[in-house]
């Protein structure tokens, strides 16, 4: 087992990779994709003496064929690998903790990331609670997933830290940034040491039923065709008509159209408003620069590189530190070693400074001054703070 991992592990200095013991129980959360399929097969091969099982989360069963289709793929994969699998229903938790808050965020003009909430409250929240209740503590157990990230142990402090994947083009640490500290103690993310091409090759080598299955994009129960997500939101959100406006150099508003809800616009994207192309002042493409919940207005500006689309300051609320870390610890880290991301897989952003405000454990805020201006930073997105490859904390952009 150890020789298998020594061949591929490139750990940062000061870290080790914790492994399940021979008598530990290994529960692999399976989504039916190639990543979780290879994860399950990998665990079966490198931990032959351990009890390995697959578990499938049904988070959305209403009027959805994709859940049953995914469950069938999981059963085929587990049968091929030679491990048992079972299905659990977390639809209620997904609805109340992830879906309803997502709808409210969209309604008030923000751009939420439901995957971040799902990982905190369902995949590594309700799932760990479920396993704790069903497996107890008599036999040590681990929750294993096919995420491209790493949970490593600091050699000095023995703390568990969340780090980026060794393969940056698929890094998913951004989506895991809001998991609870206690969840890190149970998490094992083996494919965080692999590249995506290596995972595809292993799937083909082991002849897994999902080896040629394309990567999933977004919510499985929503069509990924352009415009379908907004139509999906319209099924749950009643129309809230408002104005689409421009603001001239004197600060006066000019109405150019109307919208049926702030969720129909995304900051940084083309507005879709037909401006008078015969007038050189208005000719060209116009883009959404701001959504104003108080007045229910969408502001548009001319040109994809309009200065109004760029910001160099990011303010966040609901800030959460990951692990035993706080602002006092942050003061001991050079600002040149800190980076922030406001979406997954973007180039890391350097900082000029940061400020932390804490009135209570439930009211913590962080503000970042960026080294340069960046485009389309949207309220509702998650800003994640890193020290090199380690996730330190995250908050919701306000």
N, C-alpha and C positions, 0 to 999 in steps of 0.2 A: 504493500500500500504506500509506504513512505517513498520508496524509489519511484513510484509512478508520479507522485506529486513533485518530488525534487527535480524531475526532468523539466517541469514547466513553471515552477514557482520562481518569481522574481520579486521578492518581498522588499519593501522599504526598510531601511536600516532601523533597528530597534523593535521590529515586529516579528511575531511568529503566527502561523496559521493553526488555530485550534482545530482538532479533528474529533469526530465522534469516537468513543471507545468501542472495543469489540462487542461489548454486551449492551451498548446503548441502542435505543430504538430510533430509527431514522424515518421521519415522515416527510415525504416529498410532495409539496403543493404543485399540482399539475393543471395546466390550462389547456392542454391538447396541442400546444405549439412545439416546435422542434427543440427549443431551449430547455423547457421543463422535461421533455421526453429524454433528451440526452442526460440531463441531470439525474433522472431516476435510474437510467441504465448505468451511468457512471458510479452512482452509489452502490448499486448491486454488485458491480465488478470490483471496486476497491475496498468494500466492506463486506466480504462474503459471509462473515460470521455474525454480522449484525442483522437485526430484524428491520427490513426495509419495506415500506408500504407507500402507495400513492394515495393522495386525497384530492378530491375535486370540489371546488367551491361553486355552488349555484347561487349567483348573486342577482340574477335577473331571469326569472322564469315566465313572467307574464307575456303572453303573445310573442314568445321568442323561440324560434327554431334553433338558433345558434347554440343555446345552452345544451339541448339534447344532442346536437351534432358533436359538440366538443366533448361531452361526456362519453359518447360512443368511441371517439378517438382515444380518449384516455384509457378506456377499458381494453381496447385493442393493443395499445402500447404496453400496458401493464401485463397483459397476458403474454405478449411477445417476450418481455423482459423476464417474466416469471415471478412477479410480486403481486400481492393482493392490492385492491384499491377500493375506496369507498367514496361516497358522495355526501356532502353536508350542505344544508340550505341556510345561507346567510342573507336572503333577500330582504328581510325586514331591517337588518342592520345596515345593509347597503342603502336602502331607501332613506332611512332616517338620518344616518350619519354622513352619507356621501351625496346621494342624488338630490334630496330636498335642499340641502345647503348650496349645491351647485346651481339649482334653478334660481334660488334667491339671489345669488351673486350675479348671475346673468341678468336677472330682472332689473337690478339696480345699476347696471352698466359696467360691471367688472368682468374680468376674463379668468375664471377659476381653472384649476387643474384637478379634475376629479381623481386622477391616478394617485396623486400625492395623498389625498384624503383616504382613498381606498386602502392604500398600504398601511396607513396609520391605524385606521379604525376597523378594517376588515381582515385583510391578508395577514397582518402582523398584530392585530388587535383581537378581534373576535376569534380568529383561528387559534391563537395561542391560549386564549381563555378556554376555548372548547377542548383543546388538547390537555390543558392543565386539569380540567374537570374529569376528562375521560381516562387519561393515562396516569394522573397523579404524580407522585415523586418517588415511588418505589423503584422504578426503573428509569435511569436517565434517558432523556429524549431530546431530539433536535428537530427544528423545523427547517427544511431545506427547500430552496426555490431556485429557479433558473434565471435569476437576475444577474446582469453584468455589473457587479460591484463586489467589494470584499469586506468581510467583517474579520478584523485581525486583532490580536492581543498584544498590547504594549508590554514589552519584556520587563520594564521597570515597575510600572504601576499595576500590572495584571488587568488593566481595564480593557474592555472591548471597544474598538473604534470602527466607524464606518469609513471606508476609503473608496476612491474611484476604482473602476475596473482596470485591469492591466491593459485591456484593449479599449482605448479611448473612443474609437468611432461608434461603439455601442454602449458606452458607460451609462448606467442607470442610477448612479448614486443620487442624482438630483431628485428622482422620484421617491427615493427611500429616506430623504433628509428629515422627514417628520415622524419617523417611527419612534416609539417610546424607548427610553433607555433600557428598560427591562427586557424588551424584545431582542436587543442585541445579544443577550446572554444565551438565547435559544437559536440564533440564526447561523446557518452554514450556507455559504454561497460559492459552491465549487467552480462554476464556470466563469467567475470573475477573473480567473487566471488564464482563460482561453480566449482566442479570437473567434469571431463569428464564422469565418471559413473553416476553422478547426472543428467547430461544433457541427457544421453541416457535413464535414467529411466523416466525423464519428457516427453521425446518424445514418449515413449511407453505408459505412463499414459494418455497422451493427444491424443494418436492414430494418430500421425502425419504421413503423407504419406512417409516421409523420415526417420522414426525411425530406420529402419534397414539398411540404406544406409551406406556403408563403407566410412571412411574418405578419402578425396582426397589426392593424393600425386603428387606434381609437377604440370606441365602445363597440363591441361586436353586434349589439342589437340596433345600431344605427348605420344606415347605408353610408359608405365613404365617398359617394359621388358628391361633387361640388354642390353646395347649397342644401344638401339633405339634412345636415345637422341643425341648421336654423329652422327648417320645416319641422324637424323632430321637436325642437324647443317650443314651437308654436302649438303643439298638441297639449302642452302643459302650462303655458303662460298665456293669459288673455292679452289681447292687443292693448298697448299703451301708446297711442299716437302722440307724436311730438314733431318739432321742427328740425330741419337740417339747415344749418346756417354757416355763413362766413363772418369774419370780423375784420373790418377795414382798419387802416393805419390810425384812424382816430378813435377806434374802440367801438364803433357803431356796428350793430348786427344787421345782416341782410339774409332774409329767408330765401332758400332756393328749392326747397322741397319738403317732404314730410316722411316720417318713418313710422312703423307700427310697433316699435319696441326697441330699446337700446341694445338688446341682444342681436339685432340684425346688423350691427356694425362692429368692426374690429379695428382697434387702433393700428394705424400703419397700412391698412389695406385700402384698395381703391373704393371710392364712395359709391359709384354707380349712378351718381347724380348727373343728369345731362345739363352741362353748362353751355352758355352761348359761344359756340366755336367760331363765330364770325367776329368776335371781339377779342383782340389780342391780349387783353387783360384777363380773359377767362379761358382762352384756348389752351387745351392740354388736359392731362389727367389730374383729377383731384382726389385727395386722400384724407382719411379720417384721422384727425389729430387729437380729438378730445371727446369724451362723453360726459355730459353734465346731468347727473341724477336729479339735482334739486330743481332744475328747470326742464328736465326731460328733453334736452337738446343735444344734437350731434354737430360738432364743429368740423368743417372740412377746410383743407388748405391746398394750394396749387403746387404740384410737383412732388415726386417721390422722395426728393432730398430736401424738402422744405425744412428750415431750421426749427419750426414748431414741432416736428416729429422727433427731435433729438433732445435728450436730457442728460445731465451729468450728476444728478442727485437722485438717490433712491431712498424713499422713506418706507418703513415697514411697521406693521403692528403684529400682535399675537406672536411675538418672537419666542422661539424655543431653542434652548441649548441642547445639543445632543451629547449625552454622556455627562460625567461629572466635570462640567466645564462652565465657566461664567466670564463676565466682562473683566474681572480682575486677572484671570488667566490670560485673557486676550491682550492685556497691556504689556505682557512680557514677550509678545511675538512681534517681530519687525513688520511694519506695514508693507514692506516689499515682498513678504512671504504670504500675504493674504490676498485672496482673489474672491470674486463673487460672480454668480451666474443668475440671470433672471429667466432663463429657459434652458431646457436640456440640450446638450450637445453643441452649445455655442462656445466660441473661444473664451477662455477665462479672462475676466476683466480686472485690471489692476486698480488699486485704491489710493486716493490721496489721504483720506482720513475716515474715521468712523466715530459715531456717538451713540451711546447706549443710555436708554431711559427706562427706569423700572419703578413703578408705583406699587406694584404687587406682582405676585407670581403669574397672575392672569392678565396683567397689563404691562407687558414689556415691549419696548420699541427700539428699533435700530435704524440709524440713518447712515448711508454711505455716500461719500463724495468720490466720484469716479475720475480716473485719470484723463478721460476724454468723454465726449458726448456720444450716446448710443441711441439707436433708433427704436421706436415703438416699444417702450417700456410701459406695460399696461397694469393698472390697478387690478388686483385680484390674482395676479401671477405670484409665484413663490420666488423669493430671492434667497439663494443658498450661499453661505459663507464657508470658504475652504481655507485650511492651512496646508499649502501644497496640495496633497491628494486627500487629506482628511476632511470630512464634513464636521464643521464646528456647530452649526445651527442654521436656522432658517426662519423667515417670517413672511407674512402676506404683504405685498406691495400696496401701499395706500396712495 
